[in-house]
Amino acid sequence: MKLNQLRDNPGARHTRLVVGRGIGCTKGKTCGRGVKGQKARSGVAIKGFEGGQMSLLRRMPKRGFTNVHSNYFAEVNLDDIQEAIDSKKISAAKPIDVATLVEAGIIRRAEDGLRLLGGAKPVKAKLTLVVTGASAGAVAAVEKAGGKVDILPAKINKLLKGKLGKKDQAKEKAKTKAAAPAKK
């Protein structure tokens, strides 16, 4: 094969139709756009416009909403962590947190925190995990292998400016009551 014999696959490249070369041509004068009107002009955006009739998008019922204040957690299974330890991507001797998992390529980004989920296979290594949340099965599996799970709070919403929500206030109140010594 020589350089002058190189060709694209048949049909890979289409020749662009040259328009606007006079009325004798197939696509001359109006260039296939028809006559006058909004669509004959440039810069037209009529997506979803149905000629004044109530558009389909507006006729459909709307349900639910998207909570802009909700947290999105990066999730990781214990199986993935054990596999990374077996392949020497992560050291079981050091505490495993979000930064370690991102560096090892197990999760893509930190998001609002890390949620630990259980796995099908039992954990072999003695692990210390620092996470934002964990399922009960995952915590039990890690503790059964002799490790421990430290659960940290999620990133605090900056809009609240240090204030806690009602649920968090109730939790804090319960903690202070439990920590205070009983009066006799």
N, C-alpha and C positions, 0 to 999 in steps of 0.2 A: 504494500500500500504506500502511496506517495501523498504528499501534502495537497497536491492539486486534485486528488481523488476523494478527499474528505467531504462528506455531505451530511446534512441533517437528516433525521428520519423523515420519510414522506409525510407531509401534513403537519410537521412541527412548527413551521413558519408560514404564516398567511400573509399574502401581499395586501397592503392597506389600499382600500378603494380611494382613488383620487377624485374628489368632488369639486363642483363649482367651476366647470370649464366651458360654460355656455349652454344655450338651450338645445343645441344639436346632440349633446351628450346625454346618456341615461340619467346621470346624477348631476345635471347642470342646473343653473338658475336657482331653484329653491333647495337643491341638494338633498331631495328626498324628504324634506320636512313638511311638505304640504304647503298650504297658502295661508299667510298672515296668522293671527292668533298668538296666544301666549307661548305655546310650545315651539313656534317658529323662531322665537327670540333666544338669545343666549342667556344663561344664568337663571334658568327656570327650575324651581324645586316644588313639585306638586305631589310629593310622596304622601299617600293617604288621602289626597283630596278627591272627592267623589262628585264634583260638579255642584256643590252646595248642599247635597243630600248629607244627612248626619252620617259621619264616617263610621266605618266598622269598629275602629278602635274606641270611639266614644259610645257606641251602642252596646258594647260588651260590659257585663257587670264587673266591678272591681271588688276584690276581696283581699283582706289581710293588709299588712304593711311591713316595711323593712325597718327594724329598730336600728337606728344609727349609733346608739350608745352601747350596743351589745359587744361583748368581747369575742374575738375569734382566736382560738387556740390552735397551735401546731400540735398535731397528735402523733404519738409514736407508740408502737407496740413493743412489748418486752422481747418478742421474737427477733425484731429488728436490732435491738440493742445487743442481745446475746450473739447474734450473727456477726455484728460489728466487732465484738470482743474476740470472737473466735478467729476472725480474719485480721486481727491486730490493728484495726482502725482506731479503736478506743482502748484505753487502759482501764481495767477494773479497779486498780489501786486508787485512782484519783476520783473525786466526786464528779458525777456526770450531770452536766447542766445543758441549757439551750446552746450556749456558745460551743461546747464540745461537740454536740450533735450536728450543728451547722458546719463546723470545721471538718467533721468526718463525712459529711455529705448525706447524712441520714434524713435530715429535714432541710427544706430549702431556706426558710427564714424564720425568725423568732416569733413573729406576729405579736399577740398580746400576752403570750406565755406558752407554757408547754403542758400538755395533758398526757399523762401516762395511762396506757390501756394494757389490759392483760393479754396473754398470748396462749396459743394452743400447747406449746412446748414448755416444760418447766425450766426455770432459770437455774443455771449451774454455778455462776460466779457470785461472789459476795459483793454486792453493789451498794454504793451510796448515791442516790438520785436526788437532785434538787429540781423540783417541778412546781408548777402553779396549781395543778390539780391531778388527781389520780383516781382510778376506779378502785373499789374495795378489793376486787380480785387481784389487781396488779400489786397493791400494797401487801396483800397476804402472800402472794408468790415471792416477792422480794424478801419479806421478813422470814419466810420459810427457808430460804437459801442463806439466811444469816446477814442479810443486808438491811438497809433502812431507807425510808423515803421522807425527805424534808419537803413539806408543802409550804410554798411562799404565797403571799397575796398577789393577785393579778395587778397589772398596771393600773394606777389610779386615773380616773377620768379627769383631764385637765380642766374641763368646764366646771367641775365641782369645787375647784380651788381649795383642796384640803378638807372639804366637808365630806362626811360619810353619808351614804344613803340610809334609809330607815332600817333595812335588814342588817346592814353593817353596824349601825348604832346599837341595835338590839344585841348583836353578837358581842360587841365591845362591853356593853353593860353586863352581860352574863359572865364574861371573863373576869371583870373587876369584882363582881360579887363572889365568884368562886375563889379568887385569889385572896380576898379579904379574910382575916381570921374571924372565926365565930365568936360572938360576944356571949359572956356568961351572966 
